[in-house]
Amino acid sequence: MTLANIPDPEERARVVAQDLENVLHPLVQHRALEKSQLVIVGAQGSTVVDADGSTYLDAMAGLWCVNIGYGRNELADVAAEQMRAIAYYPHTAMNLPAAELAEQINGLMGGGYHVYFVNSGSEANEAGFKFARQYAKHEFSSEFRFKTISRYYAYHGTTLATLAAGGMGDRKVKFEPYAGEFVHVPAPTCYRCPLGLSYPSCGVACAKAIESTILGEGPETVAEVLVEPIMSGVGVAVPPDEYLPMVQDICHRYDVLLHVDEVINGFGRTGKMFGHQNWGISPDIMAVAKGIISAYLPLGAAVVKNKVFESFLGEPADGRQVFQVNTYGGHPAAAAVAVRNIEILMEEKLAERAATMGAYLIDGLKGRLMKHAITGDVRGKGLLIGVELVTDRESKTQLAGPLVQGVVDSCRRNGVLVGRSGGGARHSNTIVLSPPLIITRSECDTLIDVLDRALGEAAAKLDGA
Ligand SMILES: Cc1ncc(COP(=O)(O)O)c(C=O)c1O
């Protein structure tokens, strides 16, 4: 099968020059981009194609997002058909696909929610912060609840407020100072417990820290607690089973809303439709993006429990309505594509598939990679997986950045694109994997082979150093 129209080398060189001359890329250093020059021109399933004809197994599903895989042309048809019917009208009015999508999402949550549409994960969390504050203004008018409690090393987006909520110092430092309404607590990164404890003797002290923080700040100042059920960007931290139920209990005790960030965890990635469903909790606010539409178009949503929605109900003159708008929220074409994307997730049982294929991949990685002394930890849930690299297992000293990057580069040379965690010196030594949920067993085997080889090379370099 032809996966892409490959341009001739001169055309590829022209595009590279055009890009480097005109585009400012996110996150990557342009000097590095000048050398790496990945120009993706096509994709099918879990495979992407470079303009030089090279194919790669995309073990990151783009940026943790192409859950149903690439090349589903029917989604292009859905978008075109919707654009012909009605391409756009603001969501202060109703439209058919957005209503259907909201009903679908509410159903996946078991009912009792309303859905507010935005265009990205950052905006979904931003909307969540604002809903929490507006809710607090309505429901606790004699108090001043405005703070969000979130975790160190979390990533919640790229806007100023979501960066402030996040806890990755290296991502934040260039834009400081922040306004200070986000208060951080230790994260459940058990392999490197920030409290120096071990599970289970720790008694899940990191969850208890949320309660002491609420009390320290004054419950009358705290609007919400924000958690990503399984922290992804820091290197895939699966919390102990007690953690999220404990966090929920603490929120209930102090009338604080529980806001979950399902931007990566959501839509099947962790083996359930939403990550928090692995622990049976019931959030008040949920941010989604990425897998909601498998990145075929930009779309996100902030999903709120009816108790929050009802706080915004009243007569127009009461001024209780949601005080925000965004031009593209509820875009009919994006909504129609997302509806079909979710139908595909359901029809092909991709959440269940993530659970079984994820278990296969994690077992395979453990079986093959633990022989390398530099493999510190293999962990994950569903198809959200981290392989943490260390100089030796005893000391858990982080493998040096260039060696970790060497593993990523070796995988690419051998036809597999893997990711690397963010989180500064303490947490950038994990290879992260988040492939399309349709990844096959033989592709998982290839991924294991290629990582095994890359780790072997890194271990040899470490020994030779
Ligand atoms: C957990 C989490 N939340 C929010 C975001 C922000 O999403 P977006 O990049 O669509 O704004 C991301 C992005 O990677 C994320 O990983």
The ligand as an SDF file (V2000), in Angstrom:
LIG
                    3D

 16 16  0  0  0  0  0  0  0  0999 V2000
   -2.2380   16.3990   30.7330 C   0  0  0  0  0  0  0  0  0  0  0  0
   -2.3170   17.5290   29.7490 C   0  0  0  0  0  0  0  0  0  0  0  0
   -3.1800   18.5260   29.9770 N   0  0  0  0  0  0  0  0  0  0  0  0
   -3.3120   19.5500   29.1180 C   0  0  0  0  0  0  0  0  0  0  0  0
   -2.5350   19.6340   27.9920 C   0  0  0  0  0  0  0  0  0  0  0  0
   -2.6720   20.8080   27.0680 C   0  0  0  0  0  0  0  0  0  0  0  0
   -3.3010   20.4380   25.8940 O   0  0  0  0  0  0  0  0  0  0  0  0
   -3.1100   21.3230   24.5620 P   0  0  0  0  0  0  0  0  0  0  0  0
   -1.7000   21.1490   24.1240 O   0  0  0  0  0  0  0  0  0  0  0  0
   -4.1280   20.7590   23.6230 O   0  0  0  0  0  0  0  0  0  0  0  0
   -3.4200   22.7320   24.9380 O   0  0  0  0  0  0  0  0  0  0  0  0
   -1.6300   18.6150   27.7060 C   0  0  0  0  0  0  0  0  0  0  0  0
   -0.8050   18.6530   26.4850 C   0  0  0  0  0  0  0  0  0  0  0  0
    0.0130   17.8140   26.2070 O   0  0  0  0  0  0  0  0  0  0  0  0
   -1.4950   17.5410   28.6250 C   0  0  0  0  0  0  0  0  0  0  0  0
   -0.6060   16.5630   28.4310 O   0  0  0  0  0  0  0  0  0  0  0  0
  1  2  1  0
  2  3  1  0
  2 15  2  0
  3  4  2  0
  4  5  1  0
  5  6  1  0
  5 12  2  0
  6  7  1  0
  7  8  1  0
  8  9  2  0
  8 10  1  0
  8 11  1  0
 12 13  1  0
 12 15  1  0
 13 14  2  0
 15 16  1  0
M  END
$$$$
